[in-house]
Amino acid sequence: MTAPAAARRVPCPGCKGPALYDPSNRWRPFCSERCRSADLGAWASEQFRVPGDAPSDDDPNVPSAH
């Protein structure tokens, strides 16, 4: 039987501190609930955006308002 591998540590996307990347870390890849919540809040307040072009008014894939 082989020995279990050492737990992997990655930089937390929030604070850049070490975060345990393992199923035992319920907030992975974040180091804590605080960093995870801060990241979610930044997305919710549109501080992070995915670049893209706005659809034109005559785009057939955009639902009409009536």
C-alpha positions as CSV (number, residue, x, y, z in Angstrom):
1,M,0.0,0.0,0.0
2,T,1.3,3.5,-0.9
3,A,1.6,6.3,1.6
4,P,-1.0,9.2,1.1
5,A,0.3,12.1,-0.9
6,A,1.1,15.3,0.9
7,A,-1.7,17.9,0.8
8,R,-1.3,20.4,-1.9
9,R,-1.2,24.1,-1.1
10,V,-2.1,26.8,-3.6
11,P,-2.3,30.6,-3.4
12,C,-5.7,31.8,-2.2
13,P,-7.3,33.8,-5.0
14,G,-8.5,36.3,-2.4
15,C,-5.6,37.0,0.0
16,K,-2.8,35.2,-1.9
17,G,-2.0,33.3,1.3
18,P,-1.6,29.5,1.3
19,A,-4.8,27.5,0.9
20,L,-5.1,23.8,1.3
21,Y,-6.4,22.3,-2.0
22,D,-8.0,19.2,-0.6
23,P,-11.6,18.0,-0.1
24,S,-11.2,18.6,3.6
25,N,-11.0,22.4,2.8
26,R,-14.7,23.3,2.3
27,W,-13.8,26.7,0.8
28,R,-11.2,25.5,-1.7
29,P,-9.5,27.1,-3.6
30,F,-9.9,29.8,-1.0
31,C,-8.3,29.7,2.4
32,S,-11.4,30.7,4.4
33,E,-15.0,31.5,4.2
34,R,-14.1,35.2,4.5
35,C,-12.0,35.1,1.2
36,R,-14.7,33.1,-0.6
37,S,-17.5,35.5,0.5
38,A,-15.4,38.6,-0.5
39,D,-14.9,37.1,-4.0
40,L,-18.6,36.3,-4.4
41,G,-19.4,39.9,-3.3
42,A,-17.0,41.3,-5.9
43,W,-18.7,39.3,-8.6
44,A,-22.2,40.3,-7.4
45,S,-21.3,44.0,-7.4
46,E,-19.8,43.6,-10.9
47,Q,-16.2,44.5,-9.8
48,F,-15.2,41.5,-11.9
49,R,-16.4,41.4,-15.5
50,V,-16.0,39.2,-18.4
51,P,-15.2,41.3,-21.5
52,G,-17.6,41.2,-24.3
53,D,-19.6,43.2,-26.8
54,A,-23.0,44.4,-25.9
55,P,-25.7,42.8,-28.2
56,S,-27.2,45.1,-30.8
57,D,-30.9,46.0,-30.7
58,D,-31.6,43.9,-33.8
59,D,-29.9,40.8,-32.5
60,P,-32.5,37.9,-33.0
61,N,-31.1,36.1,-29.9
62,V,-32.1,38.9,-27.5
63,P,-35.6,38.5,-26.1
64,S,-38.0,41.4,-26.8
65,A,-39.3,43.5,-24.0
66,H,-43.0,43.3,-25.0
